[in-house]
Amino acid sequence: MRKRAAVLCGAAVVVAGSLTAPSAGASTPQTPHTSPAAKLTWKNCATTNYPTLQCASLDVPLDHENPHGQQITLALSRVKHTAQKSQGPLLVNPGGPGGSGLTLAGFVASSLPKEVAAQYDVIGFDPRGVGKSKPALDCKPGHFNPVRPDSVPRTPALEKANLDRAKSFAAACGTKYASLLPYIDTIQAAQDMDSIRAALGARRTSYFGYSYGTYLGAVYARLFPQRVKHLVLDSIVDPTGVWYDDNLAQDHAFDARQKALMAWIAKYDSTYKLGTDPAKVEAEWYAMRKALAKKPAGGKVGASELEDTFIPGGYYNGYWPHLAEAFAAYVNDKNADPLVEAYGNFAAVDASGDNGYSVYTSVQCRDASWPRDWNQWRKDNWAVYDKAPFMAWNNAWYNAPCAFWPTDSLKPVHIANDKLPPVLLFQATNDPATPYEGGLTVHRLLAGSSFVVEQGGGNHGITLSGNTCLDKYLAAYLTDGTVPRGGGAIDAVCAKTPDPKPLSAKMATTPAAVGGATLHGLVGFRG
C-alpha cells in the first residue's frame, strides 16, 4: 500500500478541477459500461533478465461511463504461455497506487515454477497515469528534493513549511491535470483491467496483486465477479479503512518494525558496536536524527530524509544489513558517506518516483474522503506520534495533499463478495505496510477465500520472495484452483523466512535474498 502513505487534513480546499463524483463511485457499484474489444499488437521488448517479454498498448476511455469519449493509452507487457493448453491471462499488479507493472510480468513468469508459468499469458500493465501509459502524471517534479523541512512540526514555522509543500503539490496537480484527476481512481483502473481482458479475447481472467494491488483486485472482483478465474492477493489492504484510517494504522506497525530492526542490530553488536540493548540502540538512532536535523549529511540527508531511508527496512528486512552499516558508520566513525549512499539507494526520488507519487496521491485522494480540517490531522497525528513516533509525521505529510485535493471524493467500494471461485490470500503477521488485520477482514468479506499466513514474518510482499512453503500454495492454486482449507480463521500457516545476517556473513547473495530484493524493488516502498 503506497509508495508511502499516511494521513491528515487541512482547512483550505483547492477548487480547480472539482467535479461531482460519478455514479461509478457508489458504495455498491453498478455493472460498468464496457467498450468494444480492441485488438492488441504485441512487439518484442525483451530485457536481459526477461528475454521473452513483449509489449503492446491499448486505448481505453478516460471515463468508462462515456466509452466513446476521450481515450487514454495503457502500456501492457506479456510473457506468453508455452504450454499446449492455456489457462488464459494472469494480470499482475505491484501496488502503489502508482507502481509500474510492466517488469513485474517478467518477474512473475520467471519466478513461478516453469510448468505453472507455462499455462498463462502473464500480463503486466502500467495503470492509468503511470509510467509508459499516456498521459503519465508528474504534478510537481522535484517535490522530494532534499533537504526538506523536518517532518515533526515542533514549531509553527515547521508546520507551515510542511503545509505549504502539501498545498502547493495539490494545487500543481489541479492546475496541470484538471481534466484528468476526476478519472484517476481505483474504480476506473479496475474497469481498465476489464478492457484489457476483453482485448485479450478472454472470457475470464486471473489476477495476482500485491499491496494496493489487493484492493484493486478486490474492486475488480466486486465489479466483474463472473469474469474472475483465479484471484491471488498478497499483503492485503484493509478495505474498511481506505485510506485515512489505514494509513494511521501503518504508523503503529512501522514503529514496531523499526523496533525489530533495532533489536536485530543489538543482536549483532559484535558487528555494529551500537550496544546490546535495543532501547539504547533506538536512542542512538533518534540522536542521529536530531544531529541530522541540524546538519544534514552530505547536504542531502536531513531528519526527513533519514526517515525516508529507513522506512524501506520496514518493507523488506533484506535491507537491514545495509541500513545498519550506514547507521554504525555515522555513529561510530563519524562517517556520513554510507548514509548518503543508502539514501541514494533506498529513498532518493527520481522522475519515475515523481510520477508514482503523483498517481499515488491522485488515486488515494480521489478514492475516499479525507478530513479537510487540518485540526483533525494535527490531533490524530500527534496522538499517533506519542505512541509510535518513527513514521507518524513523515507519513502524514506524504498524504497531506489529500487535505487540499482539487476533486471531490468517491465512496470506498464495499468489496464483500459471495460470487467468486475460491480466492487465495497471503499475509505476514508483522507486515507494517498492510497490517495483519486487513487480511483477516478480507478473508471474512470474500466468501470461500483461503487465508495463508506467514507466522512472524514482517516483510511486505511474501510470495515469490524465497519462502518455499508459501510458494507451494501459490503454485498449487494457479495449477488447478486448489486451496488449503483449515476450517477456521486461518487455513494454513508457514514459518517466516530467516532474518538476514550482517553483510560480512555473505548472506545477501543467497537465491532467496536475490529473489526477495528483486520483488521488493518492483513492489517499491510505500507501495
N, C-alpha and C positions, 0 to 999 in steps of 0.2 A: 504494500500500500504506500504509495508516494515515493517519488524521488524527493523525499522529505514531506512530512506532514504534521499538522497540529491544528490549533485553532484559537481564535479570539475575535473581538468585534469592534466596530467603530461608529462614530457619531454621524459623520457626513456620508452621503451616498453620491457617487459619480453617476450622472444620469445619461451620459452619451450611450446610445445603442440600446437603451432599455426597451424591452418588448414584453408583451403579455405571454405567459407560459403557454405553449401549445397543449392540446389535449393529450398528446403522447406522454405528458408528464404525470398523468393521473396515477394515483397510488395503485390502482389495478389497471394496467394499460390495456387498451383495446387492441385487437389484431391490427398491426400496422399495414399501411399501404405498401405494396411491393411493386418494383419496377420490372419491366420485361428483362429477361436474362440477356446479358451481353456476352459476347464471345471474347475469350482471352487469347492473346498471342504470347506464347512463352519464348523467352530468349535466354541464352546462356549467360549467367552472371557468376560463374564458378569462382571460388576462392581456393587458396592453398589448403585450408582446413576442410572446406566443403566443396569438393570438385564436381558434384552433380547438381549444384544449386542452379535453379532457373528463376527468372523474374518476369513479371508482367505488370500491367496497370489496368485499373478498372474505374470507369466513371460511374459515380453514384449521385443521387440527388443530395444537394445541400440540406434540403428539408424533405424528409421522406413522406410528409403529408402533401407535398407538392411534387410528385415524382417527375413531372415534365418541366419543372423549373430549373433554376441554376444547378449546374453539375460541378462536382469536385472530383479529384482523382485520387484513388488509393493505390499505393505501391504494394505489390504482392511478391512473395517468393514461394518456391516449391522444391521439394525433393520428391520426385515421382516414385510411385510404387514399383517394385520389381517382381513381386510375386505374381503367379499366374492369375490368382483371384484377388481382387482388391476389396478392401472394406470401405473404400471411399476416402473423402478428405478428413484430415485431422488438423483443425485450425489451432494455432498456438499463440499465446499472448504472454509477455513477460511482466505485465503490470504497469505501474506508474500511478495514475494515468500519465501518459506521455512517453512510454517506453516503445522503442522500435522493435518489431518482431521479425524483421527480415532475416537476421542471422540466427535467431532462435530456431527457425525451421531446420537449418542445417545442424544445429547442436542437438535438437531432439532426435532427428533422424539418425544421427551418428551415435547417440548415447543409448538409445533403446537397443535391446537385442536385435540382431540383424533380421531374424525370422519374423519379429514383430514389426519393425520399421518397414520391412518389405511389403507389408499388407496395406500400407497407407500412402496417399499423397499428403505429405506433411506440408501444411500451408502456413507460412508466416505473412504478416501484414503490418504495415505502418498505419495505425488508426488515423482517422481524420485529423489533420493538423500536424501530424508527426512526421519527422524525418524526410523521406523521399516522396511522401504523399503531398499533393498540391491542392490548395496553398498550404505551406508549412508556417506555423506561427512562430514569431520571435518578437514579443511585445516590447522588450527593452533590453537590447544587447548590453552585456556588461553589468547587469543588475547585481551580480555577486562578486564583482571585482573587489579585491582586498584593498585596504583594510576597512571592514565595516564597523559601525558602532558596536560597542559591547552589547550583547543580546539582553543582558539583565538590566532592566531600566531602573537603576537605583536612584537616578536623578530625573527631574522633569526634562532636562536637556537631552538625556539619552532616550527617554521615551518619545520625545518629539522627533528626534533624528530617525528612530526606527519607524515611527508612524509616517513620517514624510516619505520614507522609502516605499512603504506599503501603498500609500495613497498614489504616489507617482507611478508605481507599476500598474495599478488598476486603471489609472487614467490613461496611461500609454496604450494598454490593451484596448480600452474603449475607443480611443481615437483612431487607432490603426486598424481595428478589426470589428467595427461596429456592426457590419452586416453579417459577420461570421459567428460571433460569440453566442447568439441565441441558439445555435445549432451544434455547438461543441459540448456534448454531454454523453452520458453512458447510454441512454436510450437510442439516440441517433447512431452511436457506434455499434450497438447490438443490431440495429436494422442494417447497417453496413455489412455486418457479418452474414446476414441472410442474403444480401445481394451477392456476396462472394460465393456462398453456397450455390445460389441459382446459376451464377456464371460458370461454376464448375460442372454444372449439369447433374448435381447430386440431389436425390430426394431427401436424404438426411445427411447430417454432418456430425462428426465427433469433435470434441473441443477439449483442450488442455491448457489451463490458465494458472499462472502464479500470481499471488498478491492481489493487487487491484484487479488483475485478470480473473480472479474468482468471482468478484462482484459482477464484472462484465459477463462472465459465463452464466451466472445465475439469472441475470436480467434477460439474456438471450433465451435461456430455457423457459423463463416465465412468458416471454412474448411468443415463442415458437416451440412449445413442448413437443409437438408432433414431428419436429424436424431434428430432434436430438437422437443420435445413436449411442454414443458414449460421452460421458462428461466427467472430467477429472479436474478437481480443484485442490490446489496445493498452497498452504499458508493463507488462511481464509479470513477475509474481511467480515466483520460483524455487520450485516446489512441493517440492523436495527439502530446503528449509531452513526450512519453516514450523515455528514463527515465530521461534524464538530465534536461529538462525544467520542467517536473512535479515536480521534487524534489526541484528545486529552488522556484517554486510556493508554495510548502509546507512551506517554511521558513517564508514567509509573513503571511500565515494563522496560523501557530503555534504561531507566535509572538502575533497575535491578540487574540488567545485563551489563551495565558499566561496572557495577559492584562485582559481578562474576569475573570480569576482566581483571579488576584489581586483585581479587583473590588468586587468580591464576598467576599474576606477576609475583605475588607474595610467595606462592608455592615454589617459584624458581628464583628465589632470592640469590642463590649462588651465581646465577647468570646476570640478573638485572641489578642486584645490590640496592634495592629500594625498600628493603625491610620484609620481615616475615608476617607482619600484622596487616591484613587487608585494609583496616581502617586507617592505619598510618600511611599506607601506600596511596590511598584515596586522598588523604590530606595533602600529600606531596603533589598529587595531580591538581588539586584546587589551588595550591600555592603556585604551581606553574602557570595556571590560568591567570591568576592575579598578576603575576610578573609580565605575562604576555599582553595583558590589557594595558599596561604602562609602556612596554617596549616590545612591539611586535617583532617576531623573529624574521630576519631577512626582509623586513619591510612588507611582509605578506601574511604572517600568521599571528593575528591578534587573538583575543579571547573567543570571539565568534568563530574564527577560522579553526581554532583548536577544537572547538566542539564539532565543527563540520568534519574534521579529520578523524575524530574518534567515533562518531556516530556509525560509520560503516562497520566497526567492530561489533556493533550490536546485531547487524545483519548476518555477519559471517565470521566465525571465530578463526578462520584461516588467516585473517589479517592481524590477529593478536600479536604474533611474534614481531611483526614489522612495527606495530604501534608501540609495543613495549620497548623495543630497541631505541626508537626515537625519543620516547619518554625518558629512558635511562640516560641517554647521551646528553639530553638537555639538563637533567638534574645533577648527574654525577660528574660530567665532563665539561659542563658549560658550553656544550657544542650544539648549536641550533640547526646545523645543516641537515641532519637526518629528519628533523621535524618538518623543515621546509620541504624536503623531498617527499615525506609522507603526505603532506598537504597536496603537493602536486599530483601524487598518485591516486589519492582517495577522495579529495574534496574540491580541487580546483574545477571551476565550471567553464567549459568551452562553449562553442556555438551550438553543439548538439545539446549540451546541458541547458543553455538558454531556451532552446526550442522545447525540450522536455518540460521545463518549469512553466513555460507559457501554456502548454497544453494541460499540465497538471492543474494549474490554477483555474484555467478556463472550464475544465470538466468539474472539478470539485466545487467551485463557487457556483456553478450552474445547477449541479445535480440536486442540491438540497439547500434549505435555508440556513443562514448563518446569523448570529447576533449582529445587528447593525449598531448597537450601542457599545462603544468601546469600554464603558464602565463594566459591562458584563465580562468582556475578555480580561480586563485587568483583574477583576475579582477572582475569576476562575483560575487564571494562570498563576497568580501569587499563591493561591491555595495549593495548587499542584506543586509549585516551586518549593514551598515549605516542607513538603514530604519527599519530593523527587526532583532535585534541582538540576540534574545533569543536562537534560534536553528541554526542559519546560519552556523557557523563553525563546530559545533558538527555534524550537518547533512552532511556537506561537507566531513569531514574525514571518516564518516561512508561509504560513497560511493567512496572515493578516490581510492581504489584498482582498480576501473574501468579505471583509467587513465593509468594503467600499466598491464592490464589484458592480459594473455598469449594466448588468442584465438582471431581470427577475429570476427567481429560482424555481425549480421544479419540485415536485414531491418525490421522496425516495420511493423506489419500486418495492412493493411487498413481494418478496421472492418465493413465498411459500408455494409449494408445488406438489401435487399428487398425481401428475400425469406423465411422469418421466420413467424411462427404464432405470435400472439400478445406476446409481451415481457413486463415484469413489472420491472420498475426501481424505486429505492428508494434513496433519497439523503437528508441530512440535510443541511440547508443553510450555516451553520457556521462550517462545518466539516473541520478541518485543514489538515488531512492526505490525503484526496481526495477532494480538494476544489470543491465547487458547480458547477463551470463552466464545470467540467468534466461530470457531469450528464446531463447538457444541451446539451453538444456536442454529447454524446452517444444517447440521445433521438432523436437528429436530424439525426444521422447516421443509426440508426436502424428503418427502416420504419415500421410504425404501432405500435411502442412501446408506453407504457403509463408511464408517469412520475409522481410519488407521492413524494411530498416534505414535510419534517418536518420543518415548518417555525420557525426560531430562534434556532433550535437545533444545538448543536455543537459536539455531540458525533459521533464516527466513528463506524458504525455498529449499525443500528437503529431498525431493525425488531427483534422480539422475545427478546426484551430488555425492555419491560414494557410499550410501547406505544400502547394502545389498538386500536387506530384509524389506525395506520399503519398495525397492525397485522390483522385487519379486511379485508383490501385489499389483504393482502398476502393469507389469508385463502380462500377468495372467488376465487382468481386466481388459487390456487392449487386444488380447488374443481372441477371447470369446465372451467377454462380459462377466466373467466370474468375479465375484466379490466375497470377501470374508464376512461371515455372519456370527457375531458374538452373543447376540441376544440381549445386549444392554446398551448403555450409552456409548461404549467403545466396542468396536468389532474386532480389532487386532492391535497389538502393541509391539513395537520394535524398539530395541535398545538404541540409544543415541550413538552416533559415531564418536570415537575418542576425541578429546580436545587435542589441539596441536602441541608439539614440543617446541622449545626455543629453536631458532634458526640454526644454531650451531649443531643441533642434532640431525640436520639434513632431512627433516621430515616433510618439508614443503614440496618435495619432488615426488611424493607418492602418487599413484594414479588417482586415488580418492581426492587428494588435495588439488591436483590439476583439474579434475572434473568439477570440483566444488568452486574453485576460483573462476573457471570459465563460466559456469552457470551464474554466479553472483555478479560477474562483470556484465552479463546480459540483463539480469533482473534489475541491477542497479541499486542505488541507495535511496531511501525514502520512496521506493518504488516497488 
